[in-house]
Amino acid sequence: MSNIVDGMALQSLRIPGEIQRELRQDKEFIVKQYPYTISDKIIDSSQNSTTTEITLAIHKAENPNNEECNSDGCKFGIGPMQIVQSTFDEQCNGDVYNENDNIQCGIELIDAGQLQRWKQSAWDMPKHQGWLNRLSTTTREYALGILNDNELEKCSCLAYMRELGHDFPRVPDPSYLKPNSPPVIGGLILLDFKLPHIGEVLDFRPGVILYKERILFNGQCSTKINWISYGDKRIRGFYSP
């Protein structure tokens, strides 16, 4: 008991400066062991769970290596959210090169539904790591709804099938459509590539199926006729609306 009392007495005699130094040292140790990452800042700055998820996904797709930018500029956009200077000047406050201001600007743009500003990284990215594919199903549907009228959505394989006259439920991607038909000319073929895909069957040739498709390749929308071998494991089945 005396040891406890003595310890408490000694504690009460310590000067505030000494305590502050210890607290500062403890904080520095914690920061080194558990660094406050950009992801942490995004989570702390956003007030909406959907916005948080989209902001994190865009950051990881646009700037996966957390490349630092300075007054000399960046290859594409600037900072964690890869925002161009003109957009920041028009829409946001602060300094685009300041990490916190950059993140806050991204959050505000996403809150305002301006997802088209990151449309180039939404889908067509190396190894298919675009930000749309990083989202949960519900959030992805929400994002697709916002992107519905822009170039990316118009170039989707699903949108193209609708343009060709096929009527089916609105779904985030072709994986939601279940095979329900034998293979027929004019029907739809469901494909499991790195991304779920869909095309219109044009013909059956010896050993192969010809189908019409539309894809986004290197940022360009392309409509073409393709083929796939019978028995290819990437054929998930066939669908008739």
C-alpha positions as CSV (number, residue, x, y, z in Angstrom):
1,M,0.0,0.0,0.0
2,S,2.8,2.4,0.9
3,N,4.4,1.8,-2.5
4,I,1.2,2.7,-4.3
5,V,0.8,5.9,-2.2
6,D,4.4,6.8,-2.8
7,G,4.0,6.3,-6.5
8,M,0.9,8.5,-6.6
9,A,2.7,11.1,-4.6
10,L,5.6,11.1,-7.0
11,Q,3.2,11.3,-10.0
12,S,1.5,14.4,-8.4
13,L,4.9,16.1,-8.2
14,R,5.8,15.7,-11.9
15,I,5.7,18.9,-13.9
16,P,3.4,19.3,-16.8
17,G,6.3,19.7,-19.3
18,E,7.6,16.3,-18.4
19,I,4.2,14.7,-18.9
20,Q,3.8,16.4,-22.2
21,R,7.2,15.1,-23.4
22,E,6.2,11.5,-22.5
23,L,2.8,11.9,-24.2
24,R,4.5,13.2,-27.3
25,Q,7.0,10.3,-27.3
26,D,4.2,7.9,-26.9
27,K,2.3,9.4,-29.8
28,E,5.4,9.3,-32.0
29,F,5.9,5.7,-31.2
30,I,2.2,4.9,-32.0
31,V,2.4,6.8,-35.3
32,K,5.5,4.8,-36.4
33,Q,4.0,1.5,-35.4
34,Y,0.5,2.3,-36.8
35,P,0.9,5.0,-39.5
36,Y,-2.2,7.1,-40.2
37,T,-2.7,6.1,-43.8
38,I,-4.6,7.9,-46.6
39,S,-7.3,5.3,-46.2
40,D,-7.6,6.2,-42.6
41,K,-8.0,9.9,-43.5
42,I,-10.7,9.1,-46.1
43,I,-12.6,7.0,-43.5
44,D,-12.4,9.8,-40.9
45,S,-13.3,12.6,-43.3
46,S,-16.3,11.1,-45.0
47,Q,-19.7,11.2,-43.2
48,N,-21.4,8.7,-45.6
49,S,-20.6,5.0,-45.8
50,T,-21.4,4.8,-49.5
51,T,-19.2,7.9,-50.3
52,T,-16.4,6.4,-48.1
53,E,-16.5,3.1,-50.0
54,I,-16.4,4.8,-53.4
55,T,-13.7,7.2,-52.4
56,L,-11.5,4.4,-51.1
57,A,-12.1,2.4,-54.3
58,I,-11.3,5.4,-56.6
59,H,-8.1,6.2,-54.6
60,K,-6.9,2.6,-54.8
61,A,-7.6,2.5,-58.6
62,E,-6.3,5.9,-59.5
63,N,-3.3,6.1,-57.2
64,P,-2.5,2.6,-55.9
65,N,1.1,3.5,-55.1
66,N,0.3,6.7,-53.2
67,E,2.5,8.7,-55.6
68,E,3.5,12.0,-54.1
69,C,3.0,15.1,-56.3
70,N,4.6,18.5,-55.9
71,S,4.5,21.9,-57.7
72,D,6.1,20.2,-60.8
73,G,2.8,18.4,-61.3
74,C,1.8,14.8,-61.8
75,K,1.5,12.5,-64.7
76,F,-2.3,12.6,-64.7
77,G,-4.2,14.1,-61.7
78,I,-2.8,15.4,-58.5
79,G,-2.7,13.8,-55.1
80,P,-4.5,10.9,-53.4
81,M,-7.7,11.4,-55.5
82,Q,-5.8,12.4,-58.7
83,I,-7.8,15.6,-59.2
84,V,-6.8,18.0,-62.0
85,Q,-6.0,21.5,-61.0
86,S,-8.8,23.1,-63.0
87,T,-11.4,20.9,-61.3
88,F,-10.1,21.7,-57.9
89,D,-10.0,25.4,-58.6
90,E,-13.6,25.3,-59.8
91,Q,-15.1,23.0,-57.2
92,C,-13.1,23.0,-54.0
93,N,-11.3,25.1,-51.4
94,G,-7.7,24.9,-50.2
95,D,-4.6,23.6,-52.0
96,V,-4.8,20.6,-54.4
97,Y,-1.3,19.5,-53.3
98,N,-2.3,19.4,-49.7
99,E,-3.2,15.8,-48.9
100,N,-6.1,16.6,-46.6
101,D,-7.6,19.2,-49.0
102,N,-7.2,16.8,-51.9
103,I,-9.1,14.1,-50.0
104,Q,-11.8,16.5,-48.9
105,C,-12.3,17.7,-52.4
106,G,-12.7,14.1,-53.7
107,I,-15.2,13.4,-51.0
108,E,-17.2,16.5,-51.9
109,L,-17.2,15.7,-55.6
110,I,-18.4,12.1,-54.9
111,D,-21.0,13.3,-52.5
112,A,-22.3,15.6,-55.3
113,G,-22.5,12.6,-57.7
114,Q,-19.7,13.7,-59.9
115,L,-18.4,10.1,-60.5
116,Q,-17.8,10.8,-64.2
117,R,-14.6,12.7,-63.2
118,W,-13.1,9.3,-62.6
119,K,-14.8,7.4,-65.4
120,Q,-11.5,6.4,-67.1
121,S,-10.6,4.3,-64.1
122,A,-14.0,2.9,-63.4
123,W,-13.6,-0.2,-65.4
124,D,-10.9,-0.3,-68.0
125,M,-7.7,-0.6,-65.8
126,P,-4.8,-3.0,-65.8
127,K,-5.8,-6.5,-64.4
128,H,-9.4,-5.2,-64.4
129,Q,-8.8,-3.4,-61.1
130,G,-11.0,-0.4,-61.9
131,W,-12.9,1.1,-59.0
132,L,-16.3,-0.2,-60.0
133,N,-15.1,-3.8,-59.5
134,R,-13.9,-2.9,-56.0
135,L,-17.3,-2.0,-54.7
136,S,-19.9,-4.1,-53.0
137,T,-23.0,-5.0,-55.0
138,T,-25.3,-2.4,-53.5
139,T,-22.7,0.4,-53.9
140,R,-21.8,-0.7,-57.4
141,E,-25.5,-0.5,-58.4
142,Y,-25.7,3.0,-57.0
143,A,-22.5,4.0,-58.9
144,L,-23.8,2.5,-62.1
145,G,-27.0,4.4,-61.8
146,I,-25.1,7.6,-61.6
147,L,-22.9,6.7,-64.5
148,N,-25.9,5.5,-66.6
149,D,-25.9,8.4,-68.9
150,N,-22.2,8.8,-69.5
151,E,-20.0,7.3,-72.1
152,L,-18.8,4.4,-69.9
153,E,-22.3,3.0,-69.3
154,K,-23.3,3.5,-72.9
155,C,-20.3,1.4,-73.9
156,S,-21.1,-1.5,-71.6
157,C,-22.0,-4.9,-73.1
158,L,-25.4,-4.9,-71.4
159,A,-26.3,-1.5,-72.8
160,Y,-25.4,-2.7,-76.3
161,M,-27.6,-5.8,-76.0
162,R,-30.5,-3.5,-75.0
163,E,-29.8,-1.3,-78.1
164,L,-30.0,-4.5,-80.2
165,G,-33.5,-5.0,-78.8
166,H,-33.0,-7.5,-76.0
167,D,-35.2,-6.8,-73.0
168,F,-33.9,-8.1,-69.7
169,P,-33.9,-6.9,-66.0
170,R,-31.5,-4.1,-65.2
171,V,-28.6,-5.7,-63.5
172,P,-25.1,-4.4,-62.5
173,D,-23.3,-6.9,-64.8
174,P,-24.0,-10.1,-66.8
175,S,-23.2,-12.4,-63.9
176,Y,-26.7,-11.6,-62.6
177,L,-28.3,-13.2,-65.6
178,K,-28.9,-16.9,-65.2
179,P,-28.7,-19.3,-68.2
180,N,-32.2,-20.1,-69.3
181,S,-32.0,-21.1,-73.0
182,P,-30.4,-23.4,-75.4
183,P,-27.9,-21.8,-77.8
184,V,-29.8,-20.2,-80.6
185,I,-29.0,-17.6,-83.3
186,G,-30.2,-14.2,-82.1
187,G,-30.0,-15.3,-78.4
188,L,-27.5,-14.1,-75.9
189,I,-24.3,-15.9,-74.9
190,L,-23.1,-15.4,-71.3
191,L,-19.3,-15.4,-70.9
192,D,-17.0,-15.5,-67.8
193,F,-13.9,-13.6,-68.8
194,K,-11.9,-11.6,-66.3
195,L,-15.1,-9.5,-66.2
196,P,-18.6,-11.0,-66.8
197,H,-19.5,-10.5,-70.5
198,I,-22.5,-10.9,-72.8
199,G,-22.9,-11.0,-76.6
200,E,-25.5,-11.8,-79.2
201,V,-25.1,-15.1,-81.0
202,L,-24.7,-14.5,-84.8
203,D,-23.9,-18.0,-86.2
204,F,-22.7,-21.5,-85.4
205,R,-19.6,-22.5,-87.5
206,P,-17.7,-25.7,-87.3
207,G,-16.1,-25.7,-83.9
208,V,-16.9,-22.1,-83.0
209,I,-19.7,-19.7,-82.1
210,L,-19.7,-16.3,-83.6
211,Y,-21.1,-13.5,-81.5
212,K,-21.5,-9.7,-81.6
213,E,-20.1,-7.7,-78.7
214,R,-19.2,-4.2,-77.5
215,I,-16.2,-3.6,-75.3
216,L,-14.2,-0.7,-73.8
217,F,-10.6,-1.1,-74.9
218,N,-7.9,1.4,-74.1
219,G,-10.5,4.0,-73.4
220,Q,-12.2,3.5,-76.8
221,C,-15.7,2.0,-77.3
222,S,-15.5,-0.8,-79.9
223,T,-18.2,-3.0,-81.5
224,K,-17.0,-6.1,-83.2
225,I,-17.7,-9.7,-84.1
226,N,-15.8,-12.3,-82.1
227,W,-15.7,-16.0,-81.7
228,I,-15.3,-18.7,-79.1
229,S,-14.8,-22.4,-79.3
230,Y,-17.5,-24.9,-78.4
231,G,-16.8,-26.4,-75.0
232,D,-14.8,-23.4,-73.9
233,K,-15.1,-23.3,-70.1
234,R,-15.6,-19.5,-70.2
235,I,-19.0,-20.1,-71.8
236,R,-21.4,-19.8,-68.8
237,G,-24.5,-20.5,-70.8
238,F,-27.1,-18.9,-73.0
239,Y,-29.9,-16.5,-72.2
240,S,-33.2,-15.5,-73.8
241,P,-35.1,-12.5,-72.4
